[in-house]
Amino acid sequence: MVKAILFDIENTLLCPEVPAVQRFAALRLHGEPLFTETTAREAVRQAELWTARQILHELETGTRMDDAQFFRNVCAVYRAAAAQQGAEVDGAIEAALTGRTQWRPAPGVHALLSALGGKYRLGIVSNNRVRIRRTLEEAELLPYFSAVTISEEAGVEKPDPRILAMTCEALGVAPAESLYVGDHPFDVLCAERAGMDCAWVDIGLFEPEDLPAQPRWTLRALAELAAVTAL
């Protein structure tokens, strides 16, 4: 029986004002697009998958790539997908990657959390900086949650299952009594490693083969969680 539901933040509880695919599809150089919508989507997907592989490698080996090199490698993924090359392209990609993302509450999230809060203990688990708490406060989401675990504070990050386990402990439930909701392949992997069910929010970026395990539910939007009758 599910007693608690834990949520990812970005692309789950919060949605970007301008999704990454749209941001890159809008890039222009001398009036010419750097990406089509299709190549922009694939570039974002490949960059996310490269980042996931690198984080897994670092967790498994105990090593850490220099931040500057990490960023250069991510830029290289986008550059490989761009229709044009050169220093100006690098600059445009770097600007798109480092620009501040504006977040807003996911459609229907307040009604959903209000309804779920009467039946389940609610928590947040996110690979993120501490400053994301300010964004959650501005979105008026924090009051719904009894436990909030941010990787920068916790010193552990997904897909390490300890980050889910410590949040379950804070909520007073076992991982097997909990459900994790998120959009990234890491969310699916972390839930599996923790022995939790997962509801994967398909934001139209990843392919089924990108998922390391089969989530119990696939949602096209977060609001669909209310219709998961097995909870």
C-alpha positions as a printed Julia matrix, in Angstrom:
231×3 Matrix{Float64}:
  0.0    0.0     0.0
  1.37   3.41   -0.97
  1.67   5.76    2.01
  3.95   8.44    0.57
  4.59  10.1    -2.78
  7.91  11.76   -3.54
  8.38  14.21   -6.41
 11.19  15.49   -8.59
 11.17  19.26   -9.16
 12.26  20.42  -12.62
  9.99  19.25  -15.46
  7.78  17.6   -12.84
  6.48  19.98  -10.17
  7.81  22.94  -12.15
  7.81  23.52  -15.9
 10.14  25.91  -17.77
  8.61  29.01  -19.3
 10.58  28.1   -22.43
 11.47  24.38  -22.7
 15.07  23.59  -23.61
 14.11  22.19  -27.02
 12.31  25.41  -27.93
 15.2   27.5   -26.64
 17.71  25.76  -28.89
 15.35  25.62  -31.87
 15.09  29.41  -31.61
 18.87  30.0   -31.86
 19.93  31.95  -34.94
 23.34  32.84  -36.36
 23.45  35.44  -39.14
 19.72  34.89  -39.54
 20.03  31.15  -40.05
 18.75  28.58  -37.52
 21.37  26.48  -35.78
 18.88  23.66  -35.16
 15.61  22.42  -36.52
 13.09  21.43  -33.87
 14.01  17.78  -34.53
 17.76  18.31  -34.2
 17.24  20.54  -31.16
 15.25  17.8   -29.43
 17.89  15.2   -30.25
 20.69  17.5   -29.07
 18.95  18.12  -25.72
 18.26  14.38  -25.37
 21.85  13.39  -26.15
 23.24  16.04  -23.8
 21.02  14.76  -20.99
 22.06  11.16  -21.66
 25.76  12.07  -21.8
 25.4   13.92  -18.5
 23.66  10.91  -16.95
 26.4    8.54  -18.12
 29.1   10.83  -16.76
 27.4   11.18  -13.37
 27.03   7.39  -13.16
 30.72   7.0   -14.01
 31.69   9.48  -11.31
 29.5    7.77   -8.72
 30.88   4.35   -9.6
 34.55   5.39   -9.69
 34.62   8.06   -7.01
 36.17  10.5    -9.46
 34.88  13.86  -10.61
 35.41  15.64  -13.91
 36.49  19.25  -13.71
 33.43  21.52  -14.01
 34.89  23.45  -16.95
 35.63  20.23  -18.85
 32.18  18.89  -18.02
 30.61  22.02  -19.51
 32.81  21.83  -22.62
 31.72  18.25  -23.2
 28.05  19.18  -22.95
 28.61  22.03  -25.41
 30.32  19.58  -27.77
 27.16  17.47  -27.9
 25.16  20.47  -29.06
 27.87  21.61  -31.47
 27.86  18.2   -33.14
 24.13  18.56  -33.8
 24.29  22.16  -35.03
 23.96  22.92  -38.74
 26.84  25.41  -38.56
 30.21  25.31  -36.82
 32.78  27.78  -35.51
 33.47  29.99  -32.52
 30.24  31.95  -32.93
 28.26  28.73  -32.73
 30.09  27.81  -29.52
 29.2   31.18  -28.06
 25.53  30.86  -28.95
 25.34  27.38  -27.43
 27.12  28.45  -24.25
 24.76  31.41  -23.86
 21.72  29.16  -24.26
 23.06  26.71  -21.69
 23.98  29.3   -19.09
 20.91  31.51  -19.46
 18.62  31.58  -16.46
 15.59  29.3   -16.78
 12.3   30.71  -15.54
 10.11  28.1   -13.86
  6.36  28.02  -13.24
  4.13  25.51  -11.44
  3.11  22.56  -13.61
 -0.51  22.78  -14.83
 -2.9   21.61  -12.13
 -0.15  20.99   -9.57
 -1.77  22.89   -6.7
 -5.07  21.04   -7.04
 -3.24  17.73   -7.38
 -1.08  18.24   -4.29
 -4.03  19.48   -2.28
 -5.96  16.32   -3.11
 -3.02  13.97   -2.53
 -2.04  15.64    0.73
 -5.16  14.35    2.4
 -4.27  10.74    1.6
 -0.46  10.52    1.43
  2.67  11.94    2.99
  4.38  14.1     0.39
  8.07  14.73   -0.16
 10.5   16.22   -2.67
 13.77  14.69   -3.89
 15.83  16.66   -6.4
 19.34  16.86   -7.82
 19.59  20.6    -7.45
 21.14  23.64   -5.85
 19.8   24.96   -2.55
 18.51  28.06   -4.34
 15.7   25.97   -5.89
 13.94  26.3    -2.52
 13.35  29.98   -3.32
 11.67  29.02   -6.58
  9.44  26.54   -4.74
  8.53  29.22   -2.21
  7.63  31.67   -4.96
  5.47  28.98   -6.59
  3.77  28.41   -3.19
  4.53  24.69   -3.32
  6.56  24.1    -0.16
  3.58  24.0     2.27
  2.36  20.77    0.68
  5.51  18.83    1.6
  6.65  17.32    4.89
 10.17  16.51    3.66
 12.35  18.23    1.05
 15.71  16.72    0.1
 18.01  18.71   -2.19
 21.2   16.98   -3.35
 23.46  19.96   -2.62
 22.32  19.91    1.01
 22.15  16.13    1.37
 25.59  15.41   -0.11
 24.15  12.6    -2.21
 22.39  12.69   -5.56
 20.23  10.54   -7.8
 20.55   7.79   -8.89
 22.06   6.91   -5.5
 19.06   5.34   -3.73
 20.14   6.78   -0.39
 18.63  10.13   -1.34
 15.19   8.49   -1.63
 15.72   6.34    1.46
 16.61   9.32    3.66
 13.51  11.16    2.48
 11.32   8.15    3.22
 12.85   7.97    6.68
 12.02  11.63    7.25
  8.43  10.88    6.25
  8.26   7.82    8.49
  7.6    5.32    5.69
  9.52   2.51    4.0
 10.67   2.87    0.37
  8.42  -0.06   -0.54
  5.46   1.97    0.73
  6.36   4.94   -1.45
  6.07   6.14   -5.04
  8.54   8.39   -6.84
  7.38  10.74   -9.6
  9.84  12.24  -12.07
 10.66  12.89  -15.72
 14.28  11.77  -16.07
 15.73   8.27  -16.65
 17.64   8.81  -13.39
 14.3    9.07  -11.57
 13.31   5.65  -12.86
 16.72   4.16  -12.03
 16.86   5.69   -8.56
 13.39   4.42   -7.7
 14.26   0.92   -8.87
 17.47   0.9    -6.81
 15.55   2.09   -3.76
 12.86  -0.57   -4.16
 10.14   1.99   -4.94
  7.47   2.16   -7.62
  7.9    4.96  -10.14
  5.5    7.12  -12.13
  7.48   8.51  -15.06
  6.33  11.83  -16.53
  6.97  11.64  -20.28
  7.79  15.22  -21.32
  8.39  14.2   -24.94
 12.19  14.25  -24.71
 13.36  10.73  -23.89
 12.71   7.52  -25.77
 11.5    4.34  -24.04
 14.9    2.75  -24.66
 16.51   5.55  -22.64
 14.84   4.26  -19.48
 16.99   1.85  -17.44
 13.91   0.11  -16.03
 10.19  -0.06  -16.69
  8.22   2.45  -14.59
  4.99   1.18  -13.15
  3.11   4.11  -14.7
  3.82   6.49  -17.56
  2.16   9.89  -17.35
  1.82  12.37  -20.22
  1.33  15.17  -17.7
  1.72  15.4   -13.93
 -2.01  15.96  -13.47
 -2.61  12.4   -14.72
 -1.25  11.14  -11.4
 -4.7   11.75   -9.91
 -6.13   9.1   -12.23
 -3.69   6.36  -11.2
 -6.34   4.22   -9.56
 -3.92   1.65   -8.13
 -2.66   4.16   -5.54
